[in-house]
């Protein structure tokens, strides 16, 4: 499906057109349109690949999708939502929805003991299309609900007034058009070496190369539903990796680690003899099967039989080895006869590469036999459904090559064994798969939060949640027999629903291993030991007990805390305890996606170590569409985000909170006005006694949102405690003196500067990273700052390397206030 119908909003009485287009051989000519799953009559609506509805009535609202078919098969489009408004009905209400931010610690709490403040938000809903764009195939001409007016308020805090901007009115305006990106790194699954300058393909089109360290950035083309990317090693050391990468449709960048499978060293075969190559000899286990190559099966591309020496490389990905899941290609899906994309459960994948021994020219094969040991199939119902598949590298879908049928055989001294046998011809370099279609399917609801408080308004978007389906050994849930498939979904404003295999008869027939990452940073799962707390996990008893929730460190506290495992027990519709999530039947995807935050769900959270951020103009970094164009916006450009950090060394007996206060410095519209605050606790240097370091974010200097004038942000760095400034980086001091005006630094308990416009590096103690994802920009900058280099990454603080300013702190006499505290209680005097 190369063109999918787009979501539309119309007023009753208007008309709407939906379009779709499929490609294939032969070219698809037959199209069928469906409304809420029911096929529309062709005679009534006279449709082909375009569907036009005139004089719309409210009952015509709902989802529309098309199906294209030929004798070769069928494919369905993604559904498009049609909203039909009554005459005079507003799609964008002027009153903003509630949205809470946390105020600084020195501000008063409300009656409930909370420092939350409602700043309001406008839901990014589409507005009704105008009469001018009713007949087009594309998306409506981009009008969305957004901020029409903001108001400045002041909140009395300890000794000062805190400015804050709140949404006063919403209205329709041009939609934000954020770029959608996927970034990441490609490395070898076994050694971690990067894929240097590997080729990147989207469909059949080459779009670029990986970098020296294996890094890549892909801009997602408009209208993409499945992002199928192929990574090719030009030196042919690795098997081509075909990945279906998740992305955030609301904009911004998602980070992915891609693993490539190293090709097996070739063996010499005699092309004139019959040969057998085992499939899967992992860790001393019996092979899963073998590839039988009859005499005379090797062919040159011309069709001539080749009987010389053959260099044969057969690389098998064995799902009995848990470490191989990350290196598997595609998302293990195929298109069924109805055109639906449905999942497969794998028993192993193999890639073949046959070459002439002398010239190295590629060879094809005539019919070869694939034998699979039926004793390796532990689910008896799968024996009747096992098929042989090959991967289409452009669509990322598996295509059926043949059926595997039982055949008994006695092999030498071994006991009699049953094999499943199938045939195929190898005409091109494809990946092959031993798989069964699995129709026992469910969805698992997962949410990610910015901290361990699990506040509904502090959910994170853009988090990649990954789920690996496991087949457990009965009685040994922590030691699975094999993995079966994997899926990755990006969280939206209401979490994520991940497809998973499930069973209604045996709760532990399938289990799921779930992880979450944000910009390469692993999030933490909720603890399961020493005591399981249903309120923290997010699932009520007794269903939680049936799911058998276990965090990855359940039996060994030394293990990581970044994953959990559950039994995917299909909910019993007759049991009220199991009808509220977190597992939903496969046909209840909409119910899962729209479930309220109060419904059962599983959780991840960021481990925030004593960090606080406050923006005068509220912005949710995980939702790029929440950006508001304002002179006081911390991030002035929603297309790219520049993160700036300064490294502070502190010599003192403990760890200290360090604040950056950021105000307008040189721009006439913002001079003296607050942009925001950042508080960060310093981190001890394990190699230096009584020394810690802090990487403190500050607002970068540069153009403000109107892109007309630069503002040099006035940044003040203040440690909390009895501290005095004892050193400033000489290169930084020289740079600031050469780029006036120079900020006054007449109080030794703080460091003040008009922030540099240039992206200075570690030699100055300043770390600057630009990215399309604000969190990713910050994570990279913090990693470099900890390391004290301009291109490294560390999570261990090297406090005396790449430092901008040094403070010496001491325990102060009882009853004496620090400068930091005086600034909070009496800022004018301080």
C-alpha positions in Angstrom: 0.0 0.0 0.0 1.8 3.1 -1.2 -0.9 5.7 -0.5 -3.1 5.6 2.6 -6.3 7.6 3.3 -5.8 10.7 5.5 -7.9 11.7 8.6 -10.4 14.5 7.8 -12.7 16.8 9.8 -15.8 18.1 8.1 -19.0 20.0 9.0 -22.3 18.2 8.2 -23.4 18.9 4.6 -19.8 19.2 3.2 -18.1 16.6 1.1 -15.0 14.5 1.7 -12.7 12.5 -0.5 -10.5 9.6 0.6 -7.8 8.0 -1.6 -5.6 5.0 -1.5 -3.2 3.3 -3.9 -1.5 -0.1 -3.9 1.4 -1.4 -6.0 2.2 -5.0 -7.1 2.5 -7.5 -10.0 0.1 -7.5 -11.6 -1.0 -3.9 -11.0 -3.9 -3.9 -8.5 -7.1 -2.6 -10.2 -9.8 -3.7 -7.7 -10.4 -1.6 -4.6 -12.9 -2.0 -1.8 -13.8 0.7 0.7 -15.0 0.0 4.3 -16.7 2.2 6.9 -16.2 1.0 10.5 -15.3 -2.4 9.1 -18.4 -2.8 6.9 -17.8 -2.8 3.1 -19.5 0.0 1.2 -21.5 -0.9 -1.9 -19.6 -0.1 -5.0 -22.8 0.6 -7.0 -24.1 3.2 -4.5 -20.8 5.1 -4.0 -19.2 4.4 -7.4 -15.7 4.2 -6.1 -12.4 3.0 -7.4 -9.2 4.0 -5.6 -11.0 7.3 -4.6 -14.1 7.4 -2.4 -16.1 10.6 -2.4 -19.0 11.2 0.1 -21.3 14.2 -0.5 -23.8 15.9 1.8 -22.2 14.4 4.9 -24.4 13.3 7.8 -23.2 12.8 11.4 -23.7 9.0 11.2 -21.1 8.9 8.4 -18.3 9.7 11.0 -16.0 6.9 11.9 -13.0 5.0 10.4 -12.5 4.4 6.7 -10.0 2.1 5.0 -9.5 0.5 1.6 -8.4 -2.9 0.4 -6.7 -3.6 -2.9 -6.6 -7.1 -4.4 -5.4 -9.1 -7.4 -5.0 -12.9 -8.0 -1.6 -12.4 -6.3 -3.1 -11.4 -2.9 -4.6 -8.5 -1.0 -3.4 -5.6 1.2 -5.3 -3.3 3.5 -4.7 0.4 4.1 -4.3 2.0 7.5 -7.7 3.4 8.8 -8.5 7.1 8.5 -10.8 8.9 11.0 -13.6 11.1 9.7 -15.0 13.5 12.2 -18.4 15.1 11.2 -19.3 18.3 13.2 -22.8 19.6 13.5 -23.5 23.0 12.1 -22.0 25.6 14.5 -20.1 23.0 16.5 -16.5 23.9 17.4 -13.8 21.4 16.8 -11.5 23.5 19.0 -13.0 24.7 22.2 -11.6 28.2 23.4 -11.3 27.0 27.0 -7.9 25.2 27.5 -7.7 21.7 29.0 -5.9 21.4 32.4 -2.1 20.8 32.3 0.0 20.8 35.4 3.6 21.8 36.0 5.6 21.6 39.2 6.8 24.9 40.7 10.2 25.3 42.4 10.6 24.1 45.9 10.6 27.6 47.4 7.1 28.3 46.1 4.1 27.6 48.4 2.1 24.4 48.4 -1.6 24.2 47.9 -4.0 22.8 50.4 -3.3 19.2 49.3 0.5 19.7 49.8 1.2 19.9 46.1 3.3 22.5 44.2 1.5 21.8 40.9 0.1 24.7 38.9 -2.4 24.5 36.1 -0.9 26.2 33.0 -3.5 24.9 30.5 -3.0 23.3 27.1 -4.8 23.2 23.7 -5.3 19.6 22.4 -3.6 19.3 19.0 -6.9 18.2 17.3 -7.5 18.9 13.6 -9.9 21.6 12.7 -12.6 21.4 10.1 -11.4 21.7 6.5 -12.5 24.7 4.5 -14.7 24.5 1.4 -11.6 25.0 -0.8 -9.9 21.7 0.1 -12.8 19.3 0.2 -12.0 17.3 -2.9 -8.3 16.7 -2.5 -6.7 13.3 -1.8 -4.1 14.6 0.6 -4.4 15.7 4.2 -6.5 18.8 5.0 -4.6 22.1 4.5 -3.2 21.9 8.0 -5.4 23.7 10.5 -5.2 22.5 14.0 -6.3 23.5 17.5 -3.5 25.5 19.2 -2.7 28.4 21.5 -4.4 31.7 20.5 -3.5 33.7 23.6 -1.3 33.4 26.6 -1.3 35.4 29.9 1.6 36.2 32.2 1.0 35.6 35.9 3.2 36.0 38.9 3.4 33.5 41.8 4.6 34.8 45.2 7.5 32.5 46.3 10.0 32.8 49.1 11.2 36.4 48.7 10.5 36.8 45.0 7.7 36.7 42.3 8.0 33.8 39.9 6.7 34.7 36.4 4.7 32.0 34.6 2.8 32.0 31.3 -0.5 30.2 31.1 -2.8 29.4 28.1 -5.8 31.8 28.2 -7.5 30.8 24.9 -7.3 28.1 22.2 -8.3 28.5 18.5 -7.7 27.1 15.1 -4.5 28.0 13.3 -1.8 26.4 11.0 -0.7 23.0 12.2 2.8 22.5 13.5 4.8 20.6 11.0 7.6 19.0 13.0 10.1 16.8 11.2 9.9 13.1 12.0 13.3 11.4 12.4 14.7 8.1 13.4 18.3 8.2 14.7 20.5 5.5 16.1 23.6 3.4 15.8 24.3 0.2 13.8 26.7 -2.3 15.5 27.6 -6.0 15.3 25.5 -8.2 17.6 28.5 -10.2 18.8 31.3 -7.6 19.3 29.6 -4.2 19.2 31.9 -2.9 16.4 30.2 -0.2 14.4 28.9 -0.6 10.9 31.2 2.1 9.3 29.9 3.7 6.1 27.2 1.0 5.6 24.6 1.7 3.0 21.0 2.6 4.0 18.0 1.8 1.8 14.3 2.8 2.1 12.4 0.4 -0.1 14.7 0.0 -3.1 16.1 3.5 -2.8 19.5 4.3 -1.3 19.2 7.3 1.1 22.6 7.5 2.7 25.4 5.9 4.7 26.1 5.2 8.4 28.8 7.3 10.0 32.3 6.3 11.2 30.8 5.2 14.6 27.8 3.5 13.0 25.4 6.4 13.6 22.6 7.3 11.2 19.7 9.8 10.9 16.7 9.0 8.6 14.0 11.6 7.9 10.7 9.7 7.7 8.9 10.4 4.4 5.4 11.9 4.6 2.5 9.3 4.7 4.8 6.5 6.0 2.9 3.8 7.9 5.7 1.2 8.2 9.3 2.5 8.1 11.2 -0.4 6.4 15.0 0.2 6.4 17.7 -2.0 5.0 21.3 -1.7 6.3 24.0 -3.2 4.0 27.6 -3.9 4.9 29.6 -3.1 1.7 32.4 -5.4 2.9 29.9 -8.3 3.2 30.9 -9.2 6.8 27.3 -9.0 8.0 24.0 -10.3 6.9 21.8 -7.4 5.5 19.6 -6.1 8.3 16.0 -5.3 7.3 14.4 -3.4 10.1 10.9 -2.1 10.7 11.7 0.9 12.8 9.2 2.6 15.1 8.8 6.4 14.9 6.8 9.2 16.6 4.1 10.4 14.2 3.7 13.6 16.3 7.3 14.7 15.3 10.7 14.7 16.8 13.4 12.0 16.8 13.3 8.4 18.1 16.6 6.6 18.9 17.2 3.0 17.9 20.1 0.6 18.5 20.3 -1.7 15.4 22.2 -5.0 15.7 23.7 -6.9 12.7 24.3 -10.6 12.5 27.8 -11.6 11.5 28.0 -13.9 8.5 29.2 -17.4 9.2 32.6 -18.3 7.8 32.1 -20.0 4.4 32.9 -23.7 4.0 34.0 -25.4 0.8 31.4 -27.7 -0.8 31.8 -30.0 -3.9 29.1 -28.8 -6.3 29.0 -32.2 -8.0 28.1 -34.0 -4.7 25.0 -33.9 -2.4 25.6 -31.7 0.7 23.9 -31.1 4.0 24.4 -28.0 6.2 23.1 -28.0 9.8 20.8 -25.1 10.9 21.4 -24.0 14.5 24.2 -25.7 16.5 24.0 -23.1 19.3 25.8 -23.9 22.5 26.0 -27.7 21.9 22.2 -28.2 21.3 20.8 -30.4 18.6 20.4 -28.5 15.3 16.9 -27.3 14.6 17.2 -28.7 11.1 19.4 -28.8 8.0 19.6 -27.6 4.5 20.0 -30.4 2.0 21.6 -29.5 -1.3 21.3 -32.2 -4.0 24.1 -32.9 -6.5 24.0 -30.4 -9.4 21.8 -27.9 -7.5 24.2 -24.9 -7.9 23.4 -22.6 -10.9 25.1 -19.6 -12.5 22.6 -16.7 -13.2 22.5 -17.9 -16.8 21.0 -21.2 -15.7 24.2 -23.2 -16.3 24.9 -25.9 -13.7 28.1 -25.3 -11.6 29.9 -28.4 -10.4 33.1 -26.9 -9.1 34.1 -25.8 -5.5 31.4 -23.7 -3.8 32.1 -21.3 -0.9 28.9 -21.7 1.1 28.0 -19.4 4.0 24.8 -20.3 5.8 24.1 -18.0 8.8 21.4 -19.2 11.2 19.6 -17.0 13.8 18.6 -19.4 16.6 15.7 -18.2 18.7 16.7 -20.7 21.5 19.5 -18.2 22.2 17.9 -15.2 23.9 20.7 -12.8 22.8 19.8 -13.1 19.1 16.4 -11.4 19.4 17.9 -7.9 18.9 19.6 -9.0 15.6 16.5 -10.5 14.0 15.3 -8.9 10.8 11.9 -7.2 10.1 9.0 -7.3 12.6 7.9 -10.9 11.8 4.7 -10.1 9.9 3.0 -11.2 6.7 -0.1 -10.1 4.8 -2.9 -12.7 5.0 -5.5 -13.4 2.3 -7.7 -10.5 3.6 -4.8 -8.1 3.3 -4.3 -7.7 7.0 -0.7 -7.5 8.3 -0.6 -10.3 11.0 2.2 -11.7 13.1 4.4 -14.8 12.8 6.1 -16.8 15.5 9.7 -17.8 14.4 11.5 -21.1 14.9 14.6 -19.8 13.2 15.9 -17.6 10.3 18.8 -18.3 7.9 20.6 -16.4 5.3 22.6 -18.1 2.5 25.4 -16.9 0.4 26.8 -19.3 -2.3 29.8 -18.2 -4.4 32.1 -19.8 -6.9 35.3 -20.9 -5.2 37.7 -19.2 -7.6 36.0 -16.1 -9.0 33.7 -15.3 -6.0 30.7 -14.8 -8.4 27.3 -15.3 -6.8 25.5 -18.6 -7.4 21.8 -19.5 -7.3 20.3 -22.9 -6.6 17.6 -25.2 -8.1 15.3 -27.0 -5.7 16.8 -27.6 -2.3 15.3 -29.3 0.8 14.8 -27.7 4.2 14.4 -30.3 7.0 13.2 -29.3 10.5 13.4 -31.5 13.5 9.8 -31.8 14.8 11.2 -32.6 18.3 12.2 -28.9 18.6 8.6 -27.8 18.3 7.1 -27.8 21.8 3.7 -26.5 20.9 2.0 -29.5 19.1 -0.6 -27.2 17.4 2.3 -25.6 15.5 3.4 -28.8 13.8 0.4 -28.6 11.4 1.0 -24.9 10.5 4.8 -24.7 10.0 5.8 -22.9 6.8 8.8 -21.7 5.0 9.0 -18.0 4.3 11.3 -15.5 2.6 11.7 -11.8 3.5 10.8 -9.1 1.0 13.5 -6.5 1.7 11.4 -3.6 0.4 8.1 -4.2 2.2 9.7 -5.8 5.3 6.9 -8.5 5.0 7.5 -12.3 4.9 6.2 -14.1 1.8 5.2 -17.8 1.8 7.7 -20.1 0.0 6.1 -23.4 0.9 4.6 -25.7 3.6 6.7 -28.0 5.8 5.1 -31.5 5.9 5.9 -34.4 8.3 8.3 -37.2 7.0 9.6 -40.0 9.3 13.2 -40.9 8.9 15.8 -43.2 10.5 19.3 -41.7 10.6 22.1 -44.2 11.2 22.6 -45.1 14.8 20.1 -42.4 16.1 16.6 -43.2 17.2 13.9 -42.6 14.6 13.0 -38.9 14.4 10.3 -37.0 12.6 11.3 -34.2 10.3 9.2 -31.4 8.7 10.4 -31.1 5.1 9.9 -28.3 2.6 11.4 -27.2 -0.7 12.6 -23.9 -2.1 14.7 -22.4 -4.9 17.3 -19.7 -4.0 17.2 -17.2 -6.8 18.2 -14.0 -4.9 19.9 -13.1 -1.6 17.0 -13.2 0.8 16.5 -14.2 4.4 14.5 -17.4 5.0 12.4 -18.3 8.0 10.8 -21.3 9.7 7.6 -19.8 11.0 3.9 -20.4 12.0 1.1 -17.8 11.8 0.0 -17.4 15.5 -3.6 -16.2 16.0 -3.6 -16.2 19.8 -3.0 -12.5 20.1 -3.5 -9.7 22.6 -2.3 -6.2 23.4 -0.3 -5.1 26.5 -0.8 -1.5 27.8 2.4 0.2 28.9 3.0 3.8 30.0 6.2 5.7 30.7 6.6 8.5 33.3 9.1 11.2 34.0 9.6 10.0 37.6 8.5 7.5 40.3 5.5 9.6 41.3 3.5 8.3 38.3 1.5 11.5 37.9 -0.8 11.2 34.9 0.3 14.7 33.6 4.0 13.6 33.7 3.8 10.8 31.1 6.6 10.7 28.6 6.0 10.5 24.8 8.5 9.3 22.3 9.7 6.4 24.5 10.5 3.2 22.5 8.8 0.2 24.3 10.0 -3.2 23.1 8.4 -6.5 23.8 9.9 -9.9 23.2 7.6 -12.9 23.2 9.1 -15.8 25.0 8.0 -19.5 25.3 8.7 -20.4 28.9 9.7 -23.8 30.2 6.9 -25.1 32.4 7.8 -24.3 36.1 10.8 -22.2 35.1 9.5 -18.8 34.2 12.9 -17.1 34.4 14.5 -19.6 32.0 12.6 -19.5 28.7 12.9 -22.2 26.1 13.0 -19.7 23.1 11.9 -16.3 21.9 9.1 -16.2 19.3 8.8 -12.6 18.0 9.4 -9.0 19.1 7.7 -5.7 18.6 8.5 -2.0 19.3 6.0 0.8 19.8 6.6 4.5 20.6 4.5 6.0 23.4 2.0 8.7 22.6 0.1 11.0 25.0 -1.8 7.9 26.3 1.0 5.4 26.5 1.5 2.4 24.1 -0.3 -0.8 23.2 2.1 -3.6 22.2 1.0 -6.7 20.4 1.9 -10.0 22.1 1.0 -13.7 21.9 -1.3 -14.8 24.7 -3.3 -17.9 25.8 -6.6 -18.2 27.5 -6.2 -21.8 28.8 -2.6 -21.6 30.1 -1.6 -18.2 31.5 2.1 -19.1 31.2 2.0 -20.5 27.7 3.6 -17.3 26.5 5.5 -14.7 28.5 6.7 -11.2 27.5 10.0 -9.5 28.3 9.5 -5.7 28.1 12.0 -2.8 28.0 11.8 1.0 27.5 14.4 3.4 26.1 14.4 7.2 25.6 17.2 8.6 23.4 19.3 5.6 24.2 18.7 5.9 27.9 17.1 2.8 29.6 14.1 3.6 31.8 13.5 1.7 35.0 10.7 -0.8 35.6 8.8 -1.0 39.0 10.3 -3.3 41.5 8.8 -6.7 42.2 10.8 -7.7 45.3 11.2 -7.8 48.2 7.4 -7.0 48.2 5.1 -6.6 45.2 3.1 -3.3 45.4 0.1 -3.4 43.0 -0.4 0.4 43.3 3.2 1.0 42.1 3.1 -1.7 39.4 -0.2 -0.2 38.1 -2.2 -3.4 38.1 -4.7 -4.5 40.7 -4.9 -8.0 42.3 -5.8 -10.7 41.7 -5.0 -10.3 38.0 -1.5 -9.1 38.8 -0.8 -12.5 40.5 -2.0 -14.3 37.4 0.4 -12.2 35.3 3.3 -13.2 37.5 5.0 -9.8 37.2 8.8 -9.9 37.8 11.4 -7.2 37.4 14.7 -8.3 35.8 16.5 -8.1 39.2 13.8 -10.1 41.0 16.2 -13.0 42.0 19.5 -11.2 41.8 19.7 -7.5 43.0 23.0 -7.1 41.0 21.1 -7.3 37.7 19.7 -4.3 35.8 16.3 -2.9 36.9 15.3 -1.9 33.3 13.0 -4.7 32.2 10.1 -6.8 33.5 8.6 -10.1 32.5 4.9 -11.2 32.7 2.7 -14.1 31.7 0.6 -12.9 28.8 -2.6 -14.3 30.3 -5.5 -13.5 28.0 -8.3 -11.8 30.0 -11.4 -13.8 30.8 -14.4 -11.7 29.6 -16.5 -13.2 32.4 -14.2 -12.1 35.1 -14.7 -8.5 36.1 -11.1 -8.3 37.5 -9.7 -8.9 34.0 -11.7 -6.5 31.9 -9.8 -3.3 32.9 -6.3 -4.0 31.3 -3.4 -4.2 31.1 -3.9 -7.2 28.7 -6.6 -6.6 26.0 -8.0 -9.1 23.4 -6.6 -8.5 19.9 -9.9 -7.1 18.6 -9.9 -4.5 21.4 -7.0 -2.3 20.2 -9.2 0.8 20.3 -10.2 0.1 23.9 -6.5 -0.4 24.8 -5.4 2.8 23.0 -8.2 5.0 24.6 -8.0 3.4 28.1 -8.0 6.1 30.9 -4.9 6.4 32.9 -6.9 5.0 35.9 -7.2 1.6 34.1 -4.6 -1.1 34.8 -1.3 -0.6 32.9 2.3 -1.5 33.3 4.9 1.2 34.0 8.4 2.5 33.4 9.9 5.7 34.7 13.0 7.9 34.4 15.4 7.9 37.4 15.7 11.6 38.0 18.6 12.1 40.5 17.8 15.4 42.2 17.1 17.3 39.1 14.5 20.1 38.5 13.6 22.1 35.5 11.3 25.1 35.3 10.3 27.0 32.1 8.4 30.3 32.2 6.7 29.2 29.0 5.6 25.6 29.6 6.8 23.0 27.2 6.5 19.2 27.3 9.8 17.9 25.8 8.3 14.5 24.9 5.6 16.2 22.8 7.1 18.6 20.2 3.6 19.8 19.3 3.2 21.4 22.7 5.8 24.1 21.7 4.5 27.7 21.8 6.1 30.5 19.9 7.0 33.1 22.5 9.9 35.4 23.2 10.4 33.7 26.6 10.4 30.1 25.2 13.4 28.1 26.4 13.6 26.4 23.0 13.1 29.1 20.3 12.9 26.7 17.3 10.7 23.5 17.3 12.5 22.1 14.2 15.8 21.8 16.1 16.8 21.9 19.7 20.1 23.2 21.0 21.1 22.0 24.4 23.9 23.9 26.4 25.6 22.7 29.6 28.3 24.1 31.8 30.6 21.9 33.9 31.0 23.0 37.5 33.7 21.4 39.8 33.0 21.6 43.5 35.6 20.9 46.2 33.7 20.1 49.4 32.8 17.2 51.7 29.4 16.5 50.2 27.2 16.7 47.1 25.6 20.1 46.4 22.6 21.4 44.5 23.7 23.8 41.8 21.2 26.2 40.1 21.3 28.0 36.8 19.1 31.1 36.6 18.6 32.2 33.0 17.3 35.7 32.1 17.3 37.8 28.9 20.6 39.5 28.5 20.8 41.6 25.4 17.5 41.3 23.4 15.3 44.4 24.0 12.1 42.2 24.3 13.5 39.9 27.0 16.3 41.8 28.8 16.0 41.1 32.6 13.1 38.7 32.1 13.3 35.1 33.4 13.4 32.2 30.8 13.7 29.4 33.4 15.6 27.7 36.2 17.6 24.5 36.3 18.6 22.7 39.6 21.1 19.8 39.4 22.8 17.9 42.2 26.6 17.4 41.9 27.9 13.9 41.4 30.9 12.6 43.3 34.1 11.8 41.4 35.1 8.3 42.5 38.8 8.9 42.0 39.1 12.3 43.7 38.6 12.9 47.5 36.1 15.6 48.5 35.4 16.5 44.9 32.2 16.4 42.9 31.0 17.8 39.5 27.8 19.1 38.1 26.6 19.4 34.5 24.2 22.2 34.7 21.9 23.1 31.7 21.6 26.8 30.7 19.6 28.5 28.0 21.7 28.8 24.9 22.3 32.2 23.4 21.0 32.7 19.9 18.0 33.9 17.9 14.6 34.0 19.7 11.5 32.5 18.1 11.0 35.4 15.6 14.5 34.7 14.2 15.3 38.4 13.9 17.7 39.3 16.8 20.2 37.3 18.9 19.9 37.3 22.7 22.9 36.6 24.9 21.3 34.8 27.8 22.4 36.2 31.2 23.3 33.0 33.1 24.0 32.8 36.9 25.5 29.6 38.3 25.0 29.3 42.1 25.9 26.2 44.3 23.7 25.8 47.4 25.9 25.9 50.5 28.7 28.0 51.9 30.6 28.1 48.7 33.0 30.6 47.0 34.2 30.7 43.4 37.9 29.8 43.3 38.7 29.3 39.6 37.3 30.1 36.1 38.5 28.3 33.0 41.1 30.7 31.4 39.9 30.0 27.8 36.3 30.8 28.8 37.3 33.9 30.7 39.4 35.1 27.7 36.5 34.3 25.2 34.0 36.3 27.3 36.3 39.3 27.6 36.7 39.3 23.8 32.9 39.2 23.3 31.5 42.0 25.3 29.4 43.0 27.2 31.0 41.2 30.1 28.7 40.3 33.0 29.6 41.5 36.4 31.0 38.8 38.7 31.4 40.8 42.0 29.8 38.1 44.2 32.2 35.2 44.9 29.4 32.8 45.7 28.2 32.7 42.1 29.5 32.8 38.5 27.6 35.0 36.0 28.2 35.2 32.2 26.5 36.4 29.1 26.3 33.0 27.4 28.5 32.5 24.4 26.8 32.4 21.0 29.5 30.1 19.5 29.2 26.3 20.3 32.3 26.1 22.5 33.8 22.8 23.5 35.2 20.9 26.4 38.4 23.1 26.5 36.1 25.9 27.7 33.9 23.7 30.0 30.9 24.3 27.7 29.0 21.5 26.0 26.6 22.2 23.1 24.6 19.6 21.1 21.9 20.3 18.5 19.3 17.7 17.7 15.7 17.3 16.5 14.8 15.7 19.8 15.4 17.9 22.9 15.8 15.0 25.3 18.4 13.3 23.0 20.3 16.6 22.7 20.5 16.9 26.4 21.4 13.2 27.0 24.3 13.5 24.5 25.5 16.8 26.0 25.4 15.4 29.6 27.4 12.3 28.5 30.1 14.5 27.0 30.1 16.8 30.0 30.5 13.9 32.5 33.4 12.6 30.3 34.9 16.0 29.9 35.3 15.6 26.1 33.6 17.0 23.0 32.9 13.6 21.4 33.0 11.0 24.3 30.2 9.7 26.5 30.3 8.7 30.2 28.0 8.2 33.1 30.9 8.4 35.6 31.7 12.0 36.7 35.3 13.1 35.8 35.0 16.3 37.9 38.4 17.8 37.1 38.3 17.3 33.3 36.8 19.9 30.9 35.6 22.2 33.7 34.4 25.8 33.3 34.2 27.0 36.9 35.4 25.7 40.3 33.8 26.4 43.7 35.1 25.5 47.1 32.4 24.7 49.6 32.5 24.0 53.3 30.2 23.1 56.1 28.9 26.5 57.3 28.4 27.4 61.0 25.0 26.6 62.4 22.4 29.4 61.9 24.3 31.1 59.0 22.5 31.2 55.7 24.2 30.4 52.4 24.2 32.9 49.5 21.8 30.4 47.7 19.3 30.6 50.6 19.7 34.4 50.9 18.9 34.6 47.2 15.7 32.7 47.8 14.6 34.7 50.9 15.8 38.2 50.0 16.9 38.3 46.4 17.1 42.1 46.1 19.5 42.4 49.1 21.5 39.4 47.9 
